[in-house]
């Protein structure tokens, strides 16, 4: 296990029910952060506007990796966080 995966496991919330999905989602969200011009900094997005589709999918994975009651109680812990649209 690499040092970064050990750090990620230590930062994983206790209520996560799918650690593999959580860890993969965190890795994708970390790789798809905005640059200074608010474009996705990941080379795979080639300057797409942020939040990109991969970042949005990672956020869905973070929610799915938690029990339903926990997923609605607190937002995912990756940064920066995106505000949910008003209902």
QUIPE-V12843 format. One record per backbone hydrogen bond with DSSP energy under -0.5 kcal/mol. NH is the residue of the N-H (numbers start at 1). CO is the residue of the C=O. E is the energy in kcal/mol with one decimal. If there is no record, write none. Layout:
NH | CO | E
NH | CO | E
This chain:
6 | 2 | -1.7
7 | 3 | -2.2
8 | 4 | -2.2
9 | 5 | -2.0
10 | 6 | -1.9
11 | 7 | -1.5
12 | 8 | -0.6
12 | 9 | -0.6
16 | 13 | -1.5
17 | 65 | -2.6
18 | 65 | -1.6
22 | 18 | -2.4
23 | 19 | -2.8
24 | 20 | -2.5
25 | 21 | -2.4
26 | 22 | -2.6
27 | 23 | -2.1
28 | 24 | -2.2
29 | 25 | -2.7
30 | 26 | -2.7
31 | 27 | -1.6
32 | 28 | -1.1
32 | 29 | -0.5
35 | 39 | -2.7
38 | 35 | -1.9
40 | 48 | -3.4
41 | 33 | -2.9
45 | 42 | -1.5
46 | 42 | -0.7
46 | 43 | -0.6
47 | 40 | -0.6
47 | 42 | -0.6
48 | 45 | -0.9
50 | 38 | -2.2
56 | 52 | -2.2
57 | 53 | -2.4
58 | 54 | -2.3
59 | 55 | -2.1
60 | 56 | -1.8
61 | 57 | -2.1
62 | 58 | -2.3
63 | 59 | -1.9
64 | 60 | -2.4
65 | 61 | -1.6
66 | 63 | -1.3
67 | 15 | -0.8
71 | 67 | -2.7
72 | 68 | -1.4
73 | 69 | -0.9
74 | 70 | -1.7
